[in-house]
Amino acid sequence: MEKESENLIRDRKYELTDEAMEMDGHTLHRIRALRDIQNIVSSGDVGGWIESEDNLSQIGDCWVYGNAVVSGNARVFDDARVFGNAFVTDNAHVYGNAEIFGDARVSDNAKVYGNAKVSESIRVSDDAQFSGDIGISGNAKVSGDMDTIELFCGMGDNVMKLKFDKKD
């Protein structure tokens, strides 16, 4: 166990910098890469904002870029990426090869995984699970639980609600 702990410390991929900001009662820290991550992030590159090291795994090629924020008990792991002005909060999980970007928000107990891509002004919340080789963009909200998913599309008075029920 001690050897495993030493390897994790030696193989850390990022650190929290001294640059911090307050947002909605959370203290967020900018991250900095301690090693190259594939061909995308170089050692020394500054990334996005996380509340604690629990938010972003030290294992895999996951990363938070630019102005993106991961806070609360949210977790990003495997090879997932969060960038742009995206937010991942509460107890949400983003993993696999998933990408959250633009002004997208993933919150509550939502899970985005596989090769899913969530972008623009999309909101994924409640207990919704969004996965596979699928992408969603524009102005929509995906919410629900494992039995029912509700998708709200549109803007202002022109909102359409689609409800998907699980087949037995």
OpenMM code with the backbone's topology and positions (N, CA, C; nanometers):
from openmm import Vec3, app, unit

residues = "MET GLU LYS GLU SER GLU ASN LEU ILE ARG ASP ARG LYS TYR GLU LEU THR ASP GLU ALA MET GLU MET ASP GLY HIS THR LEU HIS ARG ILE ARG ALA LEU ARG ASP ILE GLN ASN ILE VAL SER SER GLY ASP VAL GLY GLY TRP ILE GLU SER GLU ASP ASN LEU SER GLN ILE GLY ASP CYS TRP VAL TYR GLY ASN ALA VAL VAL SER GLY ASN ALA ARG VAL PHE ASP ASP ALA ARG VAL PHE GLY ASN ALA PHE VAL THR ASP ASN ALA HIS VAL TYR GLY ASN ALA GLU ILE PHE GLY ASP ALA ARG VAL SER ASP ASN ALA LYS VAL TYR GLY ASN ALA LYS VAL SER GLU SER ILE ARG VAL SER ASP ASP ALA GLN PHE SER GLY ASP ILE GLY ILE SER GLY ASN ALA LYS VAL SER GLY ASP MET ASP THR ILE GLU LEU PHE CYS GLY MET GLY ASP ASN VAL MET LYS LEU LYS PHE ASP LYS LYS ASP".split()
positions = [
    Vec3(0.0832, -0.1196, 0.0000),
    Vec3(0.0000, 0.0000, 0.0000),
    Vec3(0.0871, 0.1252, 0.0000),
    Vec3(0.1959, 0.1237, 0.0777),
    Vec3(0.2852, 0.2395, 0.0844),
    Vec3(0.3484, 0.2656, -0.0520),
    Vec3(0.3869, 0.1603, -0.1234),
    Vec3(0.4469, 0.1721, -0.2566),
    Vec3(0.3468, 0.2348, -0.3544),
    Vec3(0.2205, 0.1901, -0.3475),
    Vec3(0.1147, 0.2442, -0.4331),
    Vec3(0.0961, 0.3934, -0.4071),
    Vec3(0.0998, 0.4328, -0.2814),
    Vec3(0.0872, 0.5732, -0.2430),
    Vec3(0.2036, 0.6558, -0.2965),
    Vec3(0.3255, 0.6031, -0.2889),
    Vec3(0.4431, 0.6717, -0.3417),
    Vec3(0.4322, 0.6911, -0.4916),
    Vec3(0.3849, 0.5876, -0.5638),
    Vec3(0.3693, 0.5982, -0.7090),
    Vec3(0.2669, 0.7050, -0.7459),
    Vec3(0.1561, 0.7129, -0.6722),
    Vec3(0.0549, 0.8124, -0.7011),
    Vec3(0.1107, 0.9531, -0.6816),
    Vec3(0.1848, 0.9757, -0.5756),
    Vec3(0.2453, 1.1072, -0.5518),
    Vec3(0.3434, 1.1404, -0.6633),
    Vec3(0.4253, 1.0448, -0.7033),
    Vec3(0.5255, 1.0674, -0.8076),
    Vec3(0.4602, 1.0884, -0.9445),
    Vec3(0.3483, 1.0206, -0.9709),
    Vec3(0.2839, 1.0260, -1.1019),
    Vec3(0.1692, 1.1267, -1.1105),
    Vec3(0.1590, 1.2153, -1.0133),
    Vec3(0.0516, 1.3157, -1.0173),
    Vec3(0.0566, 1.3926, -1.1483),
    Vec3(-0.0586, 1.4212, -1.2037),
    Vec3(-0.0587, 1.4911, -1.3316),
    Vec3(-0.0859, 1.6402, -1.3176),
    Vec3(-0.1378, 1.6833, -1.2026),
    Vec3(-0.1640, 1.8262, -1.1840),
    Vec3(-0.1489, 1.8645, -1.0379),
    Vec3(-0.1442, 1.9962, -1.0171),
    Vec3(-0.1433, 2.0514, -0.8820),
    Vec3(-0.2388, 2.1700, -0.8784),
    Vec3(-0.2816, 2.2062, -0.7589),
    Vec3(-0.3611, 2.3270, -0.7409),
    Vec3(-0.2641, 2.4449, -0.7332),
    Vec3(-0.2926, 2.5523, -0.8057),
    Vec3(-0.2064, 2.6703, -0.7991),
    Vec3(-0.2539, 2.7602, -0.6850),
    Vec3(-0.1818, 2.8680, -0.6622),
    Vec3(-0.2224, 2.9663, -0.5612),
    Vec3(-0.3333, 3.0571, -0.6132),
    Vec3(-0.3600, 3.0521, -0.7436),
    Vec3(-0.4668, 3.1338, -0.8011),
    Vec3(-0.6012, 3.0747, -0.7601),
    Vec3(-0.6820, 3.1534, -0.6920),
    Vec3(-0.8103, 3.1056, -0.6420),
    Vec3(-0.9177, 3.2110, -0.6644),
    Vec3(-1.0425, 3.1655, -0.6663),
    Vec3(-1.1562, 3.2574, -0.6751),
    Vec3(-1.2746, 3.1969, -0.6011),
    Vec3(-1.3645, 3.2834, -0.5589),
    Vec3(-1.4873, 3.2410, -0.4918),
    Vec3(-1.6002, 3.2408, -0.5922),
    Vec3(-1.6825, 3.1352, -0.5889),
    Vec3(-1.7995, 3.1285, -0.6762),
    Vec3(-1.9096, 3.0513, -0.6055),
    Vec3(-2.0212, 3.1170, -0.5823),
    Vec3(-2.1366, 3.0538, -0.5184),
    Vec3(-2.1000, 2.9830, -0.3880),
    Vec3(-2.0167, 3.0451, -0.3074),
    Vec3(-1.9783, 2.9891, -0.1786),
    Vec3(-1.8707, 2.8816, -0.1851),
    Vec3(-1.8133, 2.8595, -0.3018),
    Vec3(-1.7084, 2.7598, -0.3194),
    Vec3(-1.5769, 2.8307, -0.3520),
    Vec3(-1.4682, 2.7863, -0.2913),
    Vec3(-1.3361, 2.8368, -0.3270),
    Vec3(-1.2792, 2.7461, -0.4345),
    Vec3(-1.2544, 2.8029, -0.5495),
    Vec3(-1.2036, 2.7272, -0.6636),
    Vec3(-1.0564, 2.7582, -0.6850),
    Vec3(-0.9823, 2.6575, -0.7277),
    Vec3(-0.8388, 2.6713, -0.7520),
    Vec3(-0.8082, 2.6379, -0.8972),
    Vec3(-0.7226, 2.7190, -0.9571),
    Vec3(-0.6749, 2.6909, -1.0932),
    Vec3(-0.5792, 2.5721, -1.0838),
    Vec3(-0.5774, 2.4865, -1.1869),
    Vec3(-0.4871, 2.3717, -1.1875),
    Vec3(-0.3716, 2.3948, -1.2850),
    Vec3(-0.2608, 2.3248, -1.2608),
    Vec3(-0.1435, 2.3308, -1.3488),
    Vec3(-0.0940, 2.1886, -1.3719),
    Vec3(-0.0667, 2.1556, -1.4982),
    Vec3(-0.0183, 2.0219, -1.5346),
    Vec3(0.1240, 2.0007, -1.4848),
    Vec3(0.1496, 1.8850, -1.4256),
    Vec3(0.2837, 1.8484, -1.3788),
    Vec3(0.3545, 1.7571, -1.4783),
    Vec3(0.2788, 1.7105, -1.5778),
    Vec3(0.3355, 1.6245, -1.6822),
    Vec3(0.2508, 1.6398, -1.8077),
    Vec3(0.3028, 1.5928, -1.9188),
    Vec3(0.2266, 1.5952, -2.0437),
    Vec3(0.1095, 1.4984, -2.0329),
    Vec3(-0.0018, 1.5387, -2.0922),
    Vec3(-0.1200, 1.4533, -2.0968),
    Vec3(-0.1525, 1.4359, -2.2438),
    Vec3(-0.1181, 1.3187, -2.2962),
    Vec3(-0.1281, 1.2876, -2.4381),
    Vec3(-0.0623, 1.4012, -2.5171),
    Vec3(-0.1205, 1.4410, -2.6282),
    Vec3(-0.0655, 1.5498, -2.7089),
    Vec3(-0.1452, 1.6777, -2.6903),
    Vec3(-0.2213, 1.6846, -2.5825),
    Vec3(-0.3145, 1.7955, -2.5639),
    Vec3(-0.2669, 1.8948, -2.4587),
    Vec3(-0.2142, 1.8456, -2.3489),
    Vec3(-0.1704, 1.9313, -2.2389),
    Vec3(-0.0222, 1.9056, -2.2156),
    Vec3(0.0536, 2.0130, -2.2018),
    Vec3(0.1969, 2.0008, -2.1742),
    Vec3(0.2242, 2.0336, -2.0286),
    Vec3(0.3295, 1.9770, -1.9762),
    Vec3(0.3711, 2.0066, -1.8398),
    Vec3(0.3860, 2.1580, -1.8242),
    Vec3(0.3268, 2.2123, -1.7196),
    Vec3(0.3320, 2.3563, -1.6951),
    Vec3(0.2102, 2.4310, -1.7448),
    Vec3(0.1294, 2.3690, -1.8333),
    Vec3(0.0078, 2.4348, -1.8822),
    Vec3(-0.0892, 2.4567, -1.7668),
    Vec3(-0.1552, 2.5716, -1.7686),
    Vec3(-0.2564, 2.6030, -1.6688),
    Vec3(-0.3909, 2.5577, -1.7221),
    Vec3(-0.4698, 2.4967, -1.6351),
    Vec3(-0.6008, 2.4461, -1.6746),
    Vec3(-0.7130, 2.5281, -1.6156),
    Vec3(-0.8271, 2.4626, -1.5970),
    Vec3(-0.9461, 2.5293, -1.5453),
    Vec3(-0.9491, 2.5323, -1.3937),
    Vec3(-1.0691, 2.5321, -1.3393),
    Vec3(-1.0915, 2.5545, -1.1967),
    Vec3(-1.1577, 2.4337, -1.1320),
    Vec3(-1.1042, 2.3904, -1.0175),
    Vec3(-1.1675, 2.2845, -0.9383),
    Vec3(-1.1701, 2.3275, -0.7930),
    Vec3(-1.2629, 2.2701, -0.7196),
    Vec3(-1.2727, 2.3025, -0.5775),
    Vec3(-1.1717, 2.2229, -0.4955),
    Vec3(-1.1534, 2.0969, -0.5305),
    Vec3(-1.0575, 2.0130, -0.4583),
    Vec3(-1.0045, 1.9049, -0.5514),
    Vec3(-0.9015, 1.8360, -0.5069),
    Vec3(-0.8456, 1.7281, -0.5886),
    Vec3(-0.9418, 1.6117, -0.6031),
    Vec3(-1.0475, 1.6084, -0.5243),
    Vec3(-1.1504, 1.5049, -0.5399),
    Vec3(-1.2299, 1.5254, -0.6682),
    Vec3(-1.2287, 1.6467, -0.7234),
    Vec3(-1.3068, 1.6775, -0.8432),
    Vec3(-1.2461, 1.6245, -0.9720),
    Vec3(-1.1144, 1.6105, -0.9789),
    Vec3(-1.0457, 1.5699, -1.1014),
    Vec3(-0.9465, 1.4590, -1.0693),
    Vec3(-0.9643, 1.3453, -1.1315),
    Vec3(-0.8777, 1.2312, -1.1057),
    Vec3(-0.7342, 1.2589, -1.1490),
    Vec3(-0.6406, 1.2050, -1.0739),
    Vec3(-0.4983, 1.2111, -1.1108),
    Vec3(-0.4652, 1.0981, -1.2087),
    Vec3(-0.5591, 1.0072, -1.2287),
    Vec3(-0.5393, 0.8911, -1.3149),
    Vec3(-0.6110, 0.9152, -1.4478),
    Vec3(-0.5583, 0.8614, -1.5562),
    Vec3(-0.6203, 0.8779, -1.6871),
    Vec3(-0.5804, 1.0100, -1.7502),
    Vec3(-0.6462, 1.0446, -1.8602),
    Vec3(-0.6145, 1.1661, -1.9346),
    Vec3(-0.7235, 1.2719, -1.9217),
    Vec3(-0.8060, 1.2625, -1.8189),
    Vec3(-0.9098, 1.3631, -1.7983),
    Vec3(-0.8455, 1.4984, -1.7683),
    Vec3(-0.9187, 1.6057, -1.8053),
    Vec3(-0.8631, 1.7398, -1.7836),
    Vec3(-0.9753, 1.8424, -1.7811),
    Vec3(-0.9514, 1.9513, -1.7091),
    Vec3(-1.0413, 2.0668, -1.7046),
    Vec3(-0.9621, 2.1839, -1.7617),
    Vec3(-1.0160, 2.2493, -1.8634),
    Vec3(-0.9456, 2.3543, -1.9362),
    Vec3(-1.0055, 2.4926, -1.9109),
    Vec3(-0.9234, 2.5940, -1.9384),
    Vec3(-0.9696, 2.7336, -1.9486),
    Vec3(-1.0529, 2.7823, -1.8336),
    Vec3(-1.1758, 2.8249, -1.8638),
    Vec3(-1.2659, 2.8811, -1.7623),
    Vec3(-1.3635, 2.7782, -1.7076),
    Vec3(-1.3494, 2.6533, -1.7467),
    Vec3(-1.4406, 2.5488, -1.7003),
    Vec3(-1.4255, 2.5278, -1.5497),
    Vec3(-1.5357, 2.4878, -1.4843),
    Vec3(-1.5393, 2.4716, -1.3387),
    Vec3(-1.5948, 2.3343, -1.3027),
    Vec3(-1.5297, 2.2677, -1.2067),
    Vec3(-1.5815, 2.1442, -1.1472),
    Vec3(-1.5803, 2.1663, -0.9962),
    Vec3(-1.6973, 2.1542, -0.9312),
    Vec3(-1.7045, 2.1857, -0.7882),
    Vec3(-1.8014, 2.0938, -0.7153),
    Vec3(-1.8133, 2.1174, -0.5854),
    Vec3(-1.8990, 2.0337, -0.5014),
    Vec3(-1.8408, 1.8942, -0.4926),
    Vec3(-1.9258, 1.7939, -0.5037),
    Vec3(-1.8811, 1.6541, -0.5025),
    Vec3(-1.8709, 1.5976, -0.6435),
    Vec3(-1.8759, 1.6840, -0.7427),
    Vec3(-1.8680, 1.6398, -0.8823),
    Vec3(-1.7317, 1.5774, -0.9093),
    Vec3(-1.7299, 1.4823, -1.0038),
    Vec3(-1.6052, 1.4133, -1.0384),
    Vec3(-1.5894, 1.4036, -1.1890),
    Vec3(-1.4662, 1.4265, -1.2343),
    Vec3(-1.4287, 1.4067, -1.3745),
    Vec3(-1.3165, 1.3043, -1.3727),
    Vec3(-1.3314, 1.1962, -1.4492),
    Vec3(-1.2282, 1.0927, -1.4477),
    Vec3(-1.2215, 1.0192, -1.5798),
    Vec3(-1.1374, 0.9170, -1.5870),
    Vec3(-1.1046, 0.8437, -1.7093),
    Vec3(-1.0389, 0.9406, -1.8081),
    Vec3(-1.0946, 0.9543, -1.9287),
    Vec3(-1.0373, 1.0426, -2.0303),
    Vec3(-1.1320, 1.1577, -2.0640),
    Vec3(-1.2221, 1.1891, -1.9732),
    Vec3(-1.3217, 1.2945, -1.9965),
    Vec3(-1.2573, 1.4327, -1.9964),
    Vec3(-1.3227, 1.5270, -2.0663),
    Vec3(-1.2712, 1.6636, -2.0742),
    Vec3(-1.3849, 1.7627, -2.0503),
    Vec3(-1.3520, 1.8689, -1.9753),
    Vec3(-1.4463, 1.9776, -1.9493),
    Vec3(-1.3749, 2.1055, -1.9906),
    Vec3(-1.4367, 2.1841, -2.0792),
    Vec3(-1.3687, 2.3056, -2.1255),
    Vec3(-1.4685, 2.4136, -2.1657),
    Vec3(-1.4150, 2.5258, -2.2155),
    Vec3(-1.4983, 2.6412, -2.2462),
    Vec3(-1.5415, 2.7056, -2.1163),
    Vec3(-1.6697, 2.7373, -2.1056),
    Vec3(-1.7262, 2.7954, -1.9834),
    Vec3(-1.8168, 2.6951, -1.9131),
    Vec3(-1.7916, 2.5671, -1.9344),
    Vec3(-1.8770, 2.4610, -1.8804),
    Vec3(-1.8642, 2.4499, -1.7289),
    Vec3(-1.9726, 2.4014, -1.6656),
    Vec3(-1.9763, 2.3772, -1.5219),
    Vec3(-2.0196, 2.2335, -1.4974),
    Vec3(-1.9513, 2.1661, -1.4058),
    Vec3(-1.9918, 2.0344, -1.3568),
    Vec3(-1.9975, 2.0497, -1.2052),
    Vec3(-2.1164, 2.0314, -1.1457),
    Vec3(-2.1344, 2.0624, -1.0040),
    Vec3(-2.2154, 1.9544, -0.9324),
    Vec3(-2.2366, 1.9796, -0.8051),
    Vec3(-2.3145, 1.8923, -0.7173),
    Vec3(-2.2494, 1.7541, -0.7106),
    Vec3(-2.3247, 1.6483, -0.7432),
    Vec3(-2.2731, 1.5113, -0.7384),
    Vec3(-2.2580, 1.4518, -0.8778),
    Vec3(-2.2514, 1.5357, -0.9796),
    Vec3(-2.2441, 1.4896, -1.1178),
    Vec3(-2.1124, 1.4176, -1.1451),
    Vec3(-2.1165, 1.3223, -1.2384),
    Vec3(-1.9970, 1.2497, -1.2817),
    Vec3(-1.9844, 1.2618, -1.4332),
    Vec3(-1.8624, 1.2907, -1.4784),
    Vec3(-1.8307, 1.2946, -1.6209),
    Vec3(-1.7127, 1.2014, -1.6399),
    Vec3(-1.7282, 1.1004, -1.7255),
    Vec3(-1.6213, 1.0016, -1.7376),
    Vec3(-1.6237, 0.9333, -1.8733),
    Vec3(-1.5358, 0.8348, -1.8898),
    Vec3(-1.5172, 0.7734, -2.0208),
    Vec3(-1.4446, 0.8729, -2.1090),
    Vec3(-1.4933, 0.8911, -2.2311),
    Vec3(-1.4380, 0.9906, -2.3241),
    Vec3(-1.5320, 1.1088, -2.3405),
    Vec3(-1.6188, 1.1305, -2.2446),
    Vec3(-1.7193, 1.2364, -2.2539),
    Vec3(-1.6542, 1.3746, -2.2584),
    Vec3(-1.7226, 1.4688, -2.3242),
    Vec3(-1.6770, 1.6072, -2.3315),
    Vec3(-1.7929, 1.7001, -2.2966),
    Vec3(-1.7660, 1.7927, -2.2056),
    Vec3(-1.8624, 1.8952, -2.1667),
    Vec3(-1.7977, 2.0279, -2.2047),
    Vec3(-1.8657, 2.1099, -2.2863),
    Vec3(-1.8013, 2.2340, -2.3296),
    Vec3(-1.9034, 2.3407, -2.3672),
    Vec3(-1.8532, 2.4559, -2.4107),
    Vec3(-1.9401, 2.5697, -2.4362),
    Vec3(-1.9884, 2.6232, -2.3030),
    Vec3(-2.1171, 2.6520, -2.2917),
    Vec3(-2.1771, 2.6987, -2.1664),
    Vec3(-2.2591, 2.5882, -2.1011),
    Vec3(-2.2285, 2.4635, -2.1320),
    Vec3(-2.3043, 2.3488, -2.0806),
    Vec3(-2.2920, 2.3379, -1.9291),
    Vec3(-2.3950, 2.2808, -1.8672),
    Vec3(-2.3982, 2.2583, -1.7233),
    Vec3(-2.4414, 2.1144, -1.6971),
    Vec3(-2.3664, 2.0451, -1.6106),
    Vec3(-2.4036, 1.9108, -1.5659),
    Vec3(-2.4107, 1.9183, -1.4140),
    Vec3(-2.5264, 1.8830, -1.3569),
    Vec3(-2.5445, 1.9035, -1.2134),
    Vec3(-2.6288, 1.7937, -1.1502),
    Vec3(-2.6561, 1.8126, -1.0229),
    Vec3(-2.7323, 1.7183, -0.9414),
    Vec3(-2.6603, 1.5831, -0.9406),
    Vec3(-2.7300, 1.4756, -0.9718),
    Vec3(-2.6694, 1.3416, -0.9743),
    Vec3(-2.6512, 1.2907, -1.1168),
    Vec3(-2.6483, 1.3814, -1.2120),
    Vec3(-2.6392, 1.3433, -1.3532),
    Vec3(-2.5061, 1.2763, -1.3839),
    Vec3(-2.5088, 1.1899, -1.4845),
    Vec3(-2.3878, 1.1213, -1.5307),
    Vec3(-2.3790, 1.1375, -1.6819),
    Vec3(-2.2628, 1.1827, -1.7295),
    Vec3(-2.2360, 1.1922, -1.8725),
    Vec3(-2.1127, 1.1075, -1.8969),
    Vec3(-2.1228, 1.0098, -1.9872),
    Vec3(-2.0114, 0.9163, -2.0037),
    Vec3(-2.0101, 0.8555, -2.1428),
    Vec3(-1.9186, 0.7613, -2.1628),
    Vec3(-1.9004, 0.7035, -2.2954),
    Vec3(-1.8364, 0.8075, -2.3850),
    Vec3(-1.8864, 0.8208, -2.5067),
    Vec3(-1.8366, 0.9216, -2.6012),
    Vec3(-1.9323, 1.0393, -2.6125),
    Vec3(-2.0167, 1.0590, -2.5131),
    Vec3(-2.1167, 1.1661, -2.5167),
    Vec3(-2.0510, 1.3032, -2.5185),
    Vec3(-2.1124, 1.3947, -2.5930),
    Vec3(-2.0664, 1.5325, -2.6000),
    Vec3(-2.1842, 1.6237, -2.5673),
    Vec3(-2.1644, 1.7110, -2.4695),
    Vec3(-2.2676, 1.8052, -2.4273),
    Vec3(-2.2097, 1.9444, -2.4448),
    Vec3(-2.2791, 2.0282, -2.5232),
    Vec3(-2.2207, 2.1590, -2.5528),
    Vec3(-2.3255, 2.2696, -2.5577),
    Vec3(-2.2776, 2.3879, -2.5895),
    Vec3(-2.3558, 2.5111, -2.5994),
    Vec3(-2.4258, 2.5372, -2.4672),
    Vec3(-2.5561, 2.5569, -2.4671),
    Vec3(-2.6278, 2.5935, -2.3440),
    Vec3(-2.7075, 2.4769, -2.2856),
    Vec3(-2.6654, 2.3561, -2.3113),
    Vec3(-2.7351, 2.2363, -2.2627),
    Vec3(-2.7235, 2.2257, -2.1108),
    Vec3(-2.8313, 2.1804, -2.0471),
    Vec3(-2.8338, 2.1521, -1.9041),
    Vec3(-2.8686, 2.0050, -1.8865),
    Vec3(-2.7824, 1.9296, -1.8171),
    Vec3(-2.8091, 1.7895, -1.7847),
    Vec3(-2.8165, 1.7834, -1.6330),
    Vec3(-2.9315, 1.7405, -1.5783),
    Vec3(-2.9494, 1.7488, -1.4330),
    Vec3(-3.0337, 1.6342, -1.3797),
    Vec3(-3.0686, 1.6460, -1.2536),
    Vec3(-3.1431, 1.5447, -1.1798),
    Vec3(-3.0630, 1.4144, -1.1812),
    Vec3(-3.1266, 1.3028, -1.2135),
    Vec3(-3.0582, 1.1729, -1.2184),
    Vec3(-3.0376, 1.1274, -1.3623),
    Vec3(-3.0383, 1.2223, -1.4549),
    Vec3(-3.0239, 1.1884, -1.5965),
    Vec3(-2.8898, 1.1226, -1.6230),
    Vec3(-2.8904, 1.0274, -1.7173),
    Vec3(-2.7675, 0.9634, -1.7631),
    Vec3(-2.7617, 0.9812, -1.9137),
    Vec3(-2.6501, 1.0312, -1.9601),
    Vec3(-2.6330, 1.0642, -2.1008),
    Vec3(-2.5063, 0.9950, -2.1459),
    Vec3(-2.5184, 0.8994, -2.2408),
    Vec3(-2.4004, 0.8206, -2.2751),
    Vec3(-2.4037, 0.7735, -2.4194),
    Vec3(-2.2969, 0.7069, -2.4590),
    Vec3(-2.2874, 0.6486, -2.5917),
    Vec3(-2.2218, 0.7438, -2.6893),
    Vec3(-2.2387, 0.7152, -2.8163),
    Vec3(-2.1836, 0.7989, -2.9233),
    Vec3(-2.2889, 0.9010, -2.9631),
    Vec3(-2.3153, 0.9930, -2.8735),
    Vec3(-2.4232, 1.0883, -2.8952),
    Vec3(-2.3775, 1.2275, -2.8545),
    Vec3(-2.4299, 1.3269, -2.9211),
    Vec3(-2.3993, 1.4651, -2.8868),
    Vec3(-2.5272, 1.5439, -2.8788),
    Vec3(-2.5284, 1.6455, -2.7944),
    Vec3(-2.6438, 1.7331, -2.7832),
    Vec3(-2.5916, 1.8752, -2.7692),
    Vec3(-2.6544, 1.9656, -2.8442),
    Vec3(-2.6103, 2.1043, -2.8384),
    Vec3(-2.7305, 2.1957, -2.8583),
    Vec3(-2.7090, 2.3242, -2.8438),
    Vec3(-2.8161, 2.4221, -2.8578),
    Vec3(-2.8636, 2.4681, -2.7224),
    Vec3(-2.9941, 2.4940, -2.7098),
    Vec3(-3.0541, 2.5383, -2.5840),
    Vec3(-3.1546, 2.4334, -2.5408),
    Vec3(-3.1122, 2.3411, -2.4574),
    Vec3(-3.2019, 2.2352, -2.4119),
    Vec3(-3.1654, 2.1956, -2.2701),
    Vec3(-3.2596, 2.1299, -2.2056),
    Vec3(-3.2358, 2.0780, -2.0708),
    Vec3(-3.2722, 1.9310, -2.0715),
    Vec3(-3.1830, 1.8462, -2.0219),
    Vec3(-3.2097, 1.7031, -2.0087),
    Vec3(-3.2160, 1.6748, -1.8596),
    Vec3(-3.3296, 1.6209, -1.8134),
    Vec3(-3.3417, 1.5911, -1.6712),
    Vec3(-3.4264, 1.4664, -1.6536),
    Vec3(-3.4262, 1.4115, -1.5356),
    Vec3(-3.5078, 1.2940, -1.5081),
    Vec3(-3.4308, 1.1891, -1.4319),
    Vec3(-3.4822, 1.0676, -1.4345),
    Vec3(-3.4170, 0.9562, -1.3666),
    Vec3(-3.4058, 0.8409, -1.4659),
    Vec3(-3.3778, 0.7255, -1.4189),
    Vec3(-3.3580, 0.6112, -1.5074),
    Vec3(-3.4876, 0.5675, -1.5769),
    Vec3(-3.6046, 0.6031, -1.5238),
    Vec3(-3.7302, 0.5603, -1.5830),
    Vec3(-3.7867, 0.6615, -1.6821),
    Vec3(-3.7616, 0.7895, -1.6581),
    Vec3(-3.8165, 0.8947, -1.7433),
    Vec3(-3.7118, 1.0023, -1.7656),
    Vec3(-3.6967, 1.0425, -1.8899),
    Vec3(-3.6082, 1.1539, -1.9232),
    Vec3(-3.6934, 1.2608, -1.9889),
    Vec3(-3.6781, 1.3837, -1.9436),
    Vec3(-3.7481, 1.4950, -2.0051),
    Vec3(-3.6455, 1.5834, -2.0759),
    Vec3(-3.6777, 1.6220, -2.1968),
    Vec3(-3.5896, 1.7073, -2.2758),
    Vec3(-3.6665, 1.8328, -2.3109),
    Vec3(-3.6165, 1.9474, -2.2679),
    Vec3(-3.6780, 2.0760, -2.2964),
    Vec3(-3.5939, 2.1446, -2.4032),
    Vec3(-3.6545, 2.1816, -2.5143),
    Vec3(-3.5834, 2.2455, -2.6245),
    Vec3(-3.6484, 2.3794, -2.6572),
    Vec3(-3.5673, 2.4760, -2.6961),
    Vec3(-3.6189, 2.6037, -2.7417),
    Vec3(-3.5805, 2.7166, -2.6491),
    Vec3(-3.6386, 2.8324, -2.6755),
    Vec3(-3.6083, 2.9515, -2.5969),
    Vec3(-3.7367, 3.0304, -2.5725),
    Vec3(-3.7393, 3.1028, -2.4620),
    Vec3(-3.8513, 3.1922, -2.4322),
    Vec3(-3.9841, 3.1200, -2.4311),
    Vec3(-4.0812, 3.1741, -2.5064),
    Vec3(-4.2146, 3.1149, -2.5124),
    Vec3(-4.2220, 2.9955, -2.6064),
    Vec3(-4.1158, 2.9705, -2.6806),
    Vec3(-4.1144, 2.8623, -2.7793),
    Vec3(-4.0393, 2.7406, -2.7263),
    Vec3(-4.0862, 2.6861, -2.6154),
    Vec3(-4.0212, 2.5707, -2.5537),
    Vec3(-4.1049, 2.4458, -2.5804),
    Vec3(-4.0375, 2.3412, -2.6230),
    Vec3(-4.1027, 2.2133, -2.6481),
    Vec3(-4.0511, 2.1134, -2.5433),
    Vec3(-4.1391, 2.0385, -2.4843),
    Vec3(-4.1017, 1.9389, -2.3850),
    Vec3(-4.1235, 1.8003, -2.4459),
    Vec3(-4.0172, 1.7210, -2.4485),
    Vec3(-4.0256, 1.5828, -2.4946),
    Vec3(-4.0027, 1.4935, -2.3734),
    Vec3(-4.0855, 1.3911, -2.3599),
    Vec3(-4.0727, 1.3010, -2.2457),
    Vec3(-4.0482, 1.1614, -2.2989),
    Vec3(-3.9434, 1.0961, -2.2494),
    Vec3(-3.9077, 0.9615, -2.2904),
    Vec3(-3.9239, 0.8700, -2.1703),
    Vec3(-4.0109, 0.7690, -2.1829),
    Vec3(-4.0317, 0.6724, -2.0751),
    Vec3(-3.9599, 0.5435, -2.1098),
    Vec3(-3.9009, 0.4819, -2.0092),
    Vec3(-3.8319, 0.3550, -2.0260),
    Vec3(-3.9336, 0.2467, -2.0591),
    Vec3(-3.9015, 0.1662, -2.1610),
    Vec3(-3.9880, 0.0526, -2.1960),
    Vec3(-3.9596, -0.0635, -2.1036),
    Vec3(-4.0648, -0.1336, -2.0639),
    Vec3(-4.0445, -0.2532, -1.9797),
    Vec3(-4.0185, -0.3738, -2.0638),
] * unit.nanometer
topology = app.Topology()
chain = topology.addChain("A")
for resn in residues:
    res = topology.addResidue(resn, chain)
    for name in ("N", "CA", "C"):
        topology.addAtom(name, app.Element.getBySymbol(name[0]), res)
